[in-house]
C-alpha cells in the first residue's frame, strides 16, 4: 500500500472513530432508561408497532396520519428492521450512530475532492459531527437525519461524474427525505448552466427527480389539503408561542434565525464563530505563506452552487409556503455541511503553515511538536462534544416519568383509547402501544383535514373534563369510544390551565373551563369524595389517576 493510501485510510479511520465518540455521548443519554426516547421519534416511530402487532392503532386518527406522511424508504427500513427481530425503538436510538458514520465517510471523501489532504478531511468531518451533535436533527433518527449522508453522497458522485450513483443518491433522497430532491435538482440546474457536468447526469438526474416529485405531487392525502398562509396566520398554533411556531414579530428572527422560517441554522452563533472557513477564498493568493492553498481544486466551486441552490429553494419555499415544506429545511442542513468543509480546508492549510515553522525552528523534535499541536487542536475541536452532556435538552431526548402507568396500560386491551390532556399523553403511544385521543406531541397543523378533527377533539375533551354535567361526559365517551380517562391530580387547579400554552390555543373551551373553576364549581371528575370518581379509579400513583370510562357511563 502506498504512503498516500495509508495516510488516507489512517485519517479516515480516525474520522470514523471521532464520529463514534460523538455518537456515544448521545447514546449514553438515549439509553439512560428504557423509557427514554427522542422527542421527534415519538411522532415518527410509535405507529410502527403495527409491524409486529397488527391490532395496534387500528382506526387511530393520529397513527393513520403519521403513517401517511412517513416517507416510503423510511417506513420500509423499519419494516425490514422489525422483520429481522430488532426492536424499532432500539434501532431508532442507534441509528444516529450509523447515519453519523455514513455522513463522516462522505464528508471526508468530498473534502478530498477539493484538496488532496487527508488531514483536511479529518478536520471537516470532525467539525460536521461537532455541529450535528449540538442540535437534534441527527439524534432524532427521523427522515431529516438522512439528508446529511444523502446530500453529501449526491455531491460526491456529481463531482466524480458517476451517473448511476448520482441518480441513486437522488432516488434515496426521495425515499427518505423528499425536500432534498428539490435541492439536488436545483444544484444540477446550476451545474448545467455553468457546463460543469456530463449531460447524462443532468438528463437522468432530472428525470429521476421529476418522477419522484410527481409521485408526491399527485399523491392524494386522506387528511385534506395543506394549510394556506392566510389560514395559518389565523391559528395560534403558528404564532411565536404556538405548538408549530412560525410567524414572529421580529423581522430578523423570521428571515434569518428562526428554526422553521430562517435562513441560517438555529445555532447561528456557531455559524458566525466558524465563518473563518471563508478565508479559503484568500489563502491561495498567498502561496509563499500558505503553499498548501495551491492544491485547492476548482471543484470547490460546487459549494457555491449548493449554497445558491439552497437560497433559491428557501425563497421558493417562502413563496409557496407550506407546499414545499418549511423554508429553513433547504438552507440550514446544507449550510452546516458547507461550513464544515470550508473550515476543515482552512484548518489544514494553517496547520501545514505551523508545521513548516516547527520544522524550521525545532529541527530536532519537529515530529513531536507537530503531534502535540495536532492533538491539542483536535481536543479543542472536540470540546463541544462535552456540551452534549452539559446541554442534553438540545438533542431532544425525553424520559417518561410514570413507568408503572405504562406497565398498567400495556395490560389493557389493544384497542383501548385513552382520553387525557396530561403531558403523559405524549409518551403513552410509544411506551404502551395504546391510542390516545389527543396529545400535544401529535398536534401538527399542516394538513387541514387532520388538524380540524384533532383540534375539535381537544376542545371536546377539555369541555367534558371540566363539565359539571354528567351527560356531557357520557356523550363524549360514547362519541369517541373512550375506554380510559387519565387525570393529573392538579388538573383542576386554575394554574394548570392558565400556564399551559398548548391548551390555551383551544378556545373557547379552555376559557370556559377556567370560568367554571373560577366560579368555584366542581366538575364531575373533580369531586374527590364523590361516588363516581372513587368507584371508577383503576390506577392511582403519584400525581396520576386513571378512570374507567365504562364505569363513568354506568
C-alpha positions as CSV (number, residue, x, y, z in Angstrom):
1,X,0.0,0.0,0.0
2,X,1.4,3.4,-1.0
3,X,2.1,6.1,1.7
4,X,-0.7,8.2,0.2
5,X,-3.2,5.4,0.6
6,X,-2.1,4.5,4.1
7,X,-2.5,8.1,5.2
8,X,-5.9,8.3,3.6
9,X,-7.1,5.2,5.4
10,X,-5.5,6.2,8.7
11,X,-7.2,9.6,8.7
12,X,-10.5,8.1,7.5
13,X,-10.4,5.6,10.4
14,X,-9.7,8.4,12.8
15,X,-12.6,10.4,11.4
16,X,-14.9,7.4,11.9
17,X,-13.7,7.0,15.5
18,X,-14.4,10.6,16.2
19,X,-17.9,10.2,14.8
20,X,-18.4,7.2,17.1
21,X,-17.2,9.2,20.1
22,X,-19.7,11.9,19.4
23,X,-22.5,9.3,18.9
24,X,-21.6,7.6,22.2
25,X,-22.3,10.8,24.0
26,X,-25.8,10.8,22.6
27,X,-26.2,7.0,23.1
28,X,-25.4,7.5,26.8
29,X,-28.4,9.8,27.0
30,X,-30.7,7.7,24.9
31,X,-30.1,4.5,26.8
32,X,-30.3,6.1,30.3
33,X,-33.8,4.5,30.7
34,X,-36.0,2.1,28.8
35,X,-38.5,4.9,28.8
36,X,-36.2,7.4,27.2
37,X,-37.0,8.4,23.6
38,X,-36.0,11.2,21.2
39,X,-38.7,13.8,21.1
40,X,-39.4,13.8,17.4
41,X,-39.1,10.0,17.2
42,X,-42.3,9.8,19.3
43,X,-44.2,11.1,16.2
44,X,-42.5,9.1,13.5
45,X,-42.0,5.7,15.2
46,X,-44.9,4.9,17.5
47,X,-47.3,3.7,14.9
48,X,-44.7,1.3,13.5
49,X,-45.5,-1.1,16.4
50,X,-48.2,-2.3,13.9
51,X,-45.4,-4.2,12.1
52,X,-45.2,-6.7,15.0
53,X,-48.8,-6.4,16.4
54,X,-51.3,-5.6,13.7
55,X,-54.1,-4.9,16.1
56,X,-52.4,-1.8,17.5
57,X,-53.6,1.7,16.4
58,X,-56.3,0.3,14.1
59,X,-58.6,3.2,13.1
60,X,-56.5,5.6,15.1
61,X,-56.6,9.1,13.7
62,X,-53.1,10.1,14.9
63,X,-51.5,6.8,13.9
64,X,-53.0,6.9,10.4
65,X,-51.9,10.5,9.9
66,X,-48.3,9.9,10.8
67,X,-48.3,6.7,8.8
68,X,-49.5,8.6,5.7
69,X,-46.8,11.3,5.9
70,X,-43.9,8.9,6.5
71,X,-41.5,8.6,3.5
72,X,-41.7,5.2,1.9
73,X,-38.0,4.4,2.3
74,X,-38.0,5.3,6.0
75,X,-41.1,3.1,6.6
76,X,-39.6,0.2,4.6
77,X,-36.3,0.4,6.5
78,X,-38.2,0.0,9.8
79,X,-40.3,-2.9,8.4
80,X,-37.0,-4.6,7.5
81,X,-35.6,-3.9,10.9
82,X,-38.7,-5.3,12.6
83,X,-38.6,-8.4,10.2
84,X,-35.1,-9.1,11.4
85,X,-36.4,-9.2,15.0
86,X,-34.8,-5.9,16.0
87,X,-36.8,-3.6,18.3
88,X,-37.7,-0.5,16.3
89,X,-37.2,1.8,19.3
90,X,-33.8,0.3,20.0
91,X,-32.9,0.8,16.3
92,X,-34.0,4.4,16.4
93,X,-31.6,5.0,19.3
94,X,-28.6,3.6,17.5
95,X,-29.5,4.9,14.0
96,X,-27.8,8.3,14.7
97,X,-24.5,6.3,15.2
98,X,-24.9,4.6,11.8
99,X,-26.1,7.7,10.0
100,X,-23.2,9.7,11.6
101,X,-20.6,7.2,10.3
102,X,-22.1,7.3,6.7
103,X,-22.1,11.2,6.9
104,X,-18.5,11.2,8.2
105,X,-17.2,8.9,5.3
106,X,-18.9,11.0,2.6
107,X,-17.8,14.3,4.2
108,X,-14.2,13.0,4.3
109,X,-14.1,11.9,0.7
110,X,-15.9,15.0,-0.6
111,X,-13.3,17.2,1.1
112,X,-10.5,15.3,-0.6
113,X,-12.1,16.2,-3.9
114,X,-11.5,19.8,-3.0
115,X,-8.0,19.4,-1.6
116,X,-6.0,16.1,-1.6
117,X,-5.0,16.4,2.0
118,X,-6.5,13.7,4.4
119,X,-6.0,16.0,7.4
120,X,-8.5,18.4,5.8
121,X,-11.0,15.5,5.5
122,X,-10.4,14.7,9.2
123,X,-11.0,18.3,10.3
124,X,-14.1,18.7,8.1
125,X,-15.8,15.5,9.3
126,X,-14.9,16.3,12.9
127,X,-16.4,19.8,12.6
128,X,-19.5,18.5,10.9
129,X,-20.0,15.8,13.7
130,X,-19.4,18.5,16.3
131,X,-22.1,20.7,14.8
132,X,-24.6,17.9,14.2
133,X,-24.4,16.8,17.9
134,X,-25.3,20.3,19.1
135,X,-28.8,20.0,17.6
136,X,-31.5,17.3,17.4
137,X,-31.6,16.6,13.6
138,X,-29.2,13.7,13.6
139,X,-30.0,12.5,17.1
140,X,-33.7,12.1,16.1
141,X,-33.0,9.3,13.7
142,X,-36.1,10.6,11.8
143,X,-36.2,11.2,8.0
144,X,-34.5,14.6,8.2
145,X,-31.4,12.9,9.7
146,X,-30.8,11.2,6.4
147,X,-30.3,14.4,4.4
148,X,-26.7,14.7,5.6
149,X,-25.2,11.4,4.1
150,X,-27.5,11.6,1.1
151,X,-26.8,15.2,0.1
152,X,-23.0,14.6,0.6
153,X,-23.3,11.4,-1.4
154,X,-25.0,13.3,-4.2
155,X,-22.3,16.0,-4.2
156,X,-19.5,13.4,-4.2
157,X,-20.9,11.4,-7.1
158,X,-21.7,14.6,-9.0
159,X,-18.0,15.6,-8.6
160,X,-16.9,12.2,-9.7
161,X,-19.2,12.2,-12.7
162,X,-20.7,8.9,-11.6
163,X,-24.1,9.0,-13.3
164,X,-25.7,5.8,-11.9
165,X,-24.6,6.6,-8.3
166,X,-25.5,10.2,-8.5
167,X,-29.0,9.3,-9.7
168,X,-29.2,6.6,-7.0
169,X,-28.4,9.3,-4.4
170,X,-31.3,11.4,-5.7
171,X,-33.6,8.3,-5.6
172,X,-32.7,7.6,-2.0
173,X,-33.3,11.2,-1.1
174,X,-36.8,10.9,-2.5
175,X,-37.4,7.7,-0.5
176,X,-36.1,9.1,2.8
177,X,-36.3,12.9,2.7
178,X,-38.1,14.3,-0.4
179,X,-37.2,18.0,0.1
180,X,-33.6,17.1,-0.6
181,X,-34.7,16.1,-4.2
182,X,-35.7,19.6,-5.0
183,X,-32.3,20.9,-3.6
184,X,-30.3,18.3,-5.7
185,X,-32.3,19.1,-8.8
186,X,-31.6,22.8,-8.4
187,X,-27.9,22.1,-7.9
188,X,-28.0,20.1,-11.2
189,X,-29.6,23.1,-12.9
190,X,-26.9,25.5,-11.7
191,X,-24.3,23.0,-12.9
192,X,-26.0,22.7,-16.2
193,X,-25.9,26.5,-16.7
194,X,-22.2,26.5,-15.8
195,X,-21.5,23.5,-18.0
196,X,-19.6,21.6,-15.3
197,X,-21.2,18.2,-15.6
198,X,-21.7,15.4,-18.1
199,X,-25.0,15.8,-19.9
200,X,-26.2,12.2,-19.0
201,X,-26.2,13.2,-15.3
202,X,-28.5,16.1,-16.0
203,X,-30.8,14.0,-18.0
204,X,-31.1,11.1,-15.7
205,X,-30.9,13.2,-12.6
206,X,-33.8,15.5,-13.6
207,X,-35.8,12.5,-14.9
208,X,-35.5,10.8,-11.5
209,X,-36.3,14.0,-9.7
210,X,-39.4,14.6,-11.8
211,X,-40.7,11.1,-11.3
212,X,-40.2,11.3,-7.5
213,X,-41.7,14.8,-7.2
214,X,-44.6,13.8,-9.5
215,X,-45.4,10.9,-7.2
216,X,-45.6,13.2,-4.2
217,X,-47.5,15.9,-6.1
218,X,-50.2,13.6,-7.3
219,X,-50.4,11.5,-4.2
220,X,-53.8,12.2,-2.6
221,X,-54.0,12.7,1.1
222,X,-56.7,11.3,3.3
223,X,-56.3,14.3,5.5
224,X,-57.1,17.2,3.3
225,X,-55.1,20.0,1.7
226,X,-52.0,21.6,3.0
227,X,-52.9,24.7,5.1
228,X,-52.6,28.0,3.3
229,X,-50.7,31.1,4.6
230,X,-53.8,33.1,5.3
231,X,-55.3,30.2,7.3
232,X,-52.1,29.7,9.2
233,X,-51.9,33.3,10.3
234,X,-55.3,32.9,12.0
235,X,-54.2,30.0,14.1
236,X,-52.4,30.5,17.4
237,X,-50.5,27.3,16.7
238,X,-48.4,29.2,14.2
239,X,-47.7,32.2,16.5
240,X,-44.4,32.8,18.2
241,X,-45.6,30.8,21.2
242,X,-47.6,28.2,19.3
243,X,-47.0,24.4,19.0
244,X,-45.7,25.0,15.5
245,X,-44.3,28.5,15.9
246,X,-43.6,30.1,12.6
247,X,-44.7,33.7,12.4
248,X,-42.8,36.2,14.7
249,X,-42.8,39.9,15.2
250,X,-39.1,40.1,14.7
251,X,-38.1,40.6,11.0
252,X,-34.5,39.4,11.6
253,X,-35.6,36.3,13.5
254,X,-38.2,35.3,11.0
255,X,-35.9,35.6,8.0
256,X,-32.6,34.7,9.5
257,X,-32.5,32.6,12.6
258,X,-36.0,31.1,13.3
259,X,-36.0,27.3,13.2
260,X,-38.7,26.9,10.6
261,X,-38.6,30.1,8.6
262,X,-35.0,31.3,9.0
263,X,-32.1,31.1,6.5
264,X,-29.4,30.2,9.0
265,X,-29.2,27.2,11.4
266,X,-30.7,27.9,14.8
267,X,-27.1,27.6,16.2
268,X,-26.3,30.7,14.1
269,X,-23.8,31.9,16.7
270,X,-21.8,28.8,16.0
271,X,-22.0,29.5,12.2
272,X,-20.6,33.0,12.8
273,X,-17.8,31.6,15.0
274,X,-16.9,29.2,12.3
275,X,-17.0,31.7,9.5
276,X,-13.2,31.6,9.3
277,X,-13.7,29.0,6.6
278,X,-14.3,31.9,4.2
279,X,-10.6,32.5,4.4
280,X,-10.3,29.7,1.8
281,X,-11.1,32.5,-0.8
282,X,-8.0,34.4,0.3
283,X,-5.3,31.9,1.3
284,X,-4.5,30.7,-2.2
285,X,-3.4,34.3,-3.0
286,X,-0.5,33.9,-0.5
287,X,1.4,30.9,-2.0
288,X,4.6,31.7,-0.2
289,X,3.0,31.7,3.2
290,X,0.3,29.1,2.6
291,X,1.6,26.8,-0.2
292,X,-0.9,24.2,0.5
293,X,-3.6,26.6,-0.7
294,X,-2.4,26.0,-4.2
295,X,-3.7,22.4,-4.0
296,X,-7.3,23.6,-3.7
297,X,-9.3,22.2,-6.7
298,X,-11.8,24.2,-8.7
299,X,-14.3,21.6,-7.7
300,X,-14.7,23.6,-4.5
301,X,-16.9,25.9,-6.5
302,X,-19.7,23.4,-6.2
303,X,-20.2,24.5,-2.6
304,X,-21.2,27.9,-4.0
305,X,-23.7,26.0,-6.2
306,X,-25.0,24.2,-3.2
307,X,-25.4,27.5,-1.2
308,X,-27.1,29.2,-4.2
309,X,-29.4,26.3,-4.8
310,X,-30.3,26.3,-1.1
311,X,-31.1,30.0,-1.1
312,X,-33.2,29.6,-4.3
313,X,-35.3,26.8,-2.7
314,X,-35.5,28.8,0.5
315,X,-37.1,31.7,-1.4
316,X,-39.4,29.4,-3.4
317,X,-40.5,27.7,-0.1
318,X,-41.5,31.1,1.2
319,X,-43.3,32.0,-2.0
320,X,-45.2,28.6,-1.9
321,X,-45.3,28.5,1.8
322,X,-46.0,25.1,3.4
323,X,-46.5,23.4,0.0
324,X,-42.7,22.9,-0.4
325,X,-42.3,22.0,3.3
326,X,-40.5,24.5,5.7
327,X,-38.1,27.1,4.1
328,X,-35.4,26.6,6.7
329,X,-35.1,22.9,5.8
330,X,-33.5,23.9,2.5
331,X,-30.7,26.0,3.9
332,X,-29.9,25.0,7.4
333,X,-28.7,21.5,6.7
334,X,-26.6,22.5,3.7
335,X,-25.0,25.5,5.5
336,X,-23.8,23.1,8.2
337,X,-22.2,20.9,5.6
338,X,-20.6,23.9,3.7
339,X,-19.2,25.4,6.9
340,X,-17.6,22.1,8.0
341,X,-15.9,21.6,4.6
342,X,-14.6,25.1,4.3
343,X,-13.4,25.2,7.9
344,X,-11.6,21.8,7.5
345,X,-9.7,23.0,4.5
346,X,-8.6,26.3,6.2
347,X,-7.5,24.5,9.3
348,X,-5.4,22.0,7.3
349,X,-3.7,24.9,5.4
350,X,-3.0,26.8,8.6
351,X,-1.7,23.6,10.3
352,X,0.6,23.0,7.4
353,X,2.0,26.5,7.8
354,X,2.5,25.9,11.5
355,X,4.2,22.5,10.8
356,X,6.6,24.1,8.4
357,X,7.5,26.7,11.0
358,X,8.1,24.0,13.6
359,X,10.3,22.1,11.1
360,X,12.4,25.3,10.7
361,X,12.8,26.3,14.3
362,X,12.7,22.9,16.0
363,X,14.5,20.6,13.7
364,X,15.4,18.0,16.4
365,X,11.9,17.5,17.8
366,X,9.6,18.7,15.0
367,X,7.6,15.5,14.8
368,X,6.9,15.6,18.5
369,X,5.8,19.2,18.4
370,X,3.6,18.7,15.4
371,X,2.0,15.7,17.0
372,X,1.4,17.6,20.3
373,X,-0.1,20.6,18.4
374,X,-2.4,18.3,16.3
375,X,-3.6,16.6,19.5
376,X,-4.3,19.8,21.2
377,X,-6.1,21.2,18.2
378,X,-8.2,18.1,17.9
379,X,-9.1,18.2,21.6
380,X,-10.1,21.8,21.2
381,X,-12.4,20.9,18.4
382,X,-13.8,18.0,20.3
383,X,-14.6,20.3,23.3
384,X,-18.2,20.9,22.2
385,X,-18.6,17.1,22.5
386,X,-18.9,17.6,26.2
387,X,-21.7,20.1,25.6
388,X,-23.8,17.1,24.6
389,X,-23.7,16.0,28.2
390,X,-23.9,19.6,29.5
391,X,-26.9,20.5,27.4
392,X,-28.7,17.2,26.8
393,X,-32.0,19.0,26.0
394,X,-30.6,20.2,22.7
395,X,-30.6,16.6,21.5
396,X,-34.3,16.2,22.3
397,X,-34.1,13.1,24.4
398,X,-37.1,12.9,26.8
399,X,-37.8,10.3,29.5
400,X,-41.2,9.2,30.7
401,X,-41.7,9.6,34.4
402,X,-44.5,7.1,35.0
403,X,-43.2,3.5,34.4
404,X,-45.9,1.9,36.5
405,X,-48.6,3.7,34.4
406,X,-47.0,2.4,31.2
407,X,-46.9,-1.1,32.6
408,X,-50.5,-1.0,33.6
409,X,-51.7,0.3,30.3
410,X,-49.7,-2.4,28.4
411,X,-52.1,-4.9,30.1
412,X,-55.2,-3.2,28.7
413,X,-57.0,-4.3,25.5
414,X,-55.1,-3.3,22.4
415,X,-57.9,-1.2,21.0
416,X,-58.1,0.9,24.2
417,X,-58.5,4.7,23.6
418,X,-57.3,7.0,26.4
419,X,-58.6,10.5,26.9
420,X,-56.3,12.9,28.7
421,X,-54.8,16.3,28.5
422,X,-51.9,15.3,30.7
423,X,-48.4,15.5,29.3
424,X,-48.1,11.8,29.8
425,X,-50.2,11.5,26.6
426,X,-47.1,12.3,24.6
427,X,-45.4,9.1,25.9
428,X,-48.4,6.6,26.0
429,X,-48.5,5.5,22.3
430,X,-44.7,4.8,22.2
431,X,-44.4,3.1,25.6
432,X,-47.7,1.2,25.8
433,X,-48.8,0.7,22.2
434,X,-52.2,2.2,23.2
435,X,-54.0,5.0,21.5
436,X,-54.6,8.4,22.9
437,X,-57.4,10.6,21.7
438,X,-55.1,13.7,21.5
439,X,-51.7,14.8,22.7
440,X,-49.6,17.9,22.3
441,X,-46.8,16.0,20.5
442,X,-49.1,15.0,17.7
443,X,-50.8,18.4,17.2
444,X,-49.2,19.1,13.8
445,X,-51.4,21.6,12.0
446,X,-50.2,21.4,8.3
447,X,-53.0,19.2,6.9
448,X,-56.4,20.8,7.4
449,X,-58.4,17.6,7.4
450,X,-56.3,16.1,10.2
451,X,-55.9,19.1,12.3
452,X,-59.5,20.2,12.2
453,X,-60.5,16.8,13.6
454,X,-57.7,16.9,16.1
455,X,-58.5,20.4,17.3
456,X,-62.2,19.5,17.6
457,X,-61.2,16.5,19.7
458,X,-59.1,18.6,22.1
459,X,-61.9,21.1,22.6
460,X,-64.5,18.4,23.2
461,X,-62.1,16.7,25.7
462,X,-61.5,19.9,27.7
463,X,-65.2,20.7,27.8
464,X,-66.0,17.2,29.0
465,X,-63.2,17.0,31.6
466,X,-64.3,20.3,33.3
467,X,-68.1,19.7,32.8
468,X,-70.5,19.9,35.8
469,X,-73.0,17.8,33.7
470,X,-72.6,14.1,33.7
471,X,-74.5,13.8,30.4
472,X,-71.8,15.9,28.7
473,X,-69.2,13.5,29.9
474,X,-71.1,10.3,28.9
475,X,-71.9,11.7,25.4
476,X,-68.2,12.5,24.9
477,X,-67.2,9.0,25.9
478,X,-69.6,7.4,23.6
479,X,-68.8,9.7,20.7
480,X,-65.1,8.8,20.7
481,X,-65.3,5.3,22.2
482,X,-63.2,6.2,25.2
483,X,-62.1,3.4,27.4
484,X,-59.8,5.1,29.9
485,X,-59.5,8.6,31.3
486,X,-56.3,9.8,32.7
487,X,-56.2,12.8,35.1
488,X,-53.4,14.8,36.6
489,X,-54.0,15.3,40.3
490,X,-53.6,19.1,39.8
491,X,-55.7,19.2,36.7
492,X,-58.5,21.1,38.4
493,X,-56.3,24.0,39.6
494,X,-56.5,27.3,37.7
495,X,-52.8,27.5,37.1
496,X,-52.8,24.1,35.4
497,X,-54.8,25.5,32.6
498,X,-53.5,29.1,32.6
499,X,-49.8,28.1,32.4
500,X,-50.3,25.5,29.6
501,X,-49.7,27.4,26.4
502,X,-50.8,24.4,24.3
503,X,-54.2,24.2,25.9
504,X,-54.7,27.9,25.8
505,X,-54.7,27.6,22.0
506,X,-58.0,25.8,22.1
507,X,-60.7,28.4,22.6
508,X,-63.3,28.9,23.8
509,X,-63.1,25.5,25.5
510,X,-60.2,26.4,27.8
511,X,-61.5,29.8,28.8
512,X,-64.9,28.2,29.6
513,X,-63.2,25.6,31.8
514,X,-61.3,28.4,33.6
515,X,-64.5,30.2,34.3
516,X,-66.0,27.1,35.8
517,X,-63.0,26.8,38.2
518,X,-63.1,30.5,39.0
519,X,-66.7,30.2,39.9
520,X,-65.8,27.5,42.4
521,X,-68.0,25.0,40.6
522,X,-66.9,21.4,41.0
523,X,-66.6,19.4,37.7
524,X,-67.9,15.9,37.9
525,X,-64.5,14.3,37.6
526,X,-63.1,16.6,40.3
527,X,-65.4,15.6,43.1
528,X,-62.8,13.9,45.3
529,X,-65.2,12.4,47.7
530,X,-67.8,11.7,45.1
531,X,-69.0,8.2,44.5
532,X,-68.3,8.3,40.7
533,X,-64.7,9.2,40.9
534,X,-63.8,6.9,43.8
535,X,-65.7,3.9,42.3
536,X,-64.1,4.3,38.8
537,X,-60.4,4.5,39.7
538,X,-58.4,1.8,38.1
539,X,-54.9,3.1,38.8
540,X,-53.6,5.8,41.1
541,X,-49.9,6.6,41.5
542,X,-48.1,9.8,42.4
543,X,-50.0,12.6,40.7
544,X,-51.9,10.4,38.2
545,X,-55.4,9.0,38.3
546,X,-56.8,6.6,35.7
547,X,-60.5,6.1,35.5
548,X,-62.6,3.6,33.7
549,X,-64.8,5.3,31.1
550,X,-67.3,2.4,31.1
551,X,-67.7,2.9,34.9
552,X,-68.4,6.6,34.4
553,X,-71.1,6.0,31.8
554,X,-72.8,3.4,34.1
